[in-house]
Amino acid sequence: MANQGAKKRKEENARHMRTLLRLIIASNAIYVVIRIGVFYSSFTWKHWAGLILTSLAYVIPYQQLAAMAKPSYTDDGELLDGGFDMSTGGICGYLHDVIYITCFVQLSSIISDKFWYIYLVIPGFAAYQLFGLVKGFLSHGSEGVEEDEKTRKREKMEKRASRAKFVKTRNR
């Protein structure tokens, strides 16, 4: 019963990585068969560059995820850790997003070359996240003033709530 969670995570990660690999291979196969096989007359050097770009956009995140999913063992071969949980967000989620966006761009670029512009979502989102990070570091004095107003209002409400309440009664 020891390390059941680690064994389960190891199996889940292996299954997840196989699924991702199948998705990548299927996307590349569909692109090559349809774009090169069917639409060969319109296949130019730009499409070769796109195929190389998407292949790199698959390989780099997949290798990162494979390194994260790799289980760790003790010196005597006993399973110590089943690897990183692939269902969590953060960098793992971003790497999955890059793979899924690449799959969509690659397959939809068969229809029209305009779909390559969707790749601008990735650096756009990275810039948005960096802006939020930088904004947090370069906070001006306005946040402290806001916080002071909030604490003042809260103290005022607490003071008002702690007062004794008088109930008027009618004298007969």
Beta strands, then each sheet from edge to edge (+ up, - down):
strand 1: 72-73
strand 2: 79-81
sheet 1: 1+ 2-
end
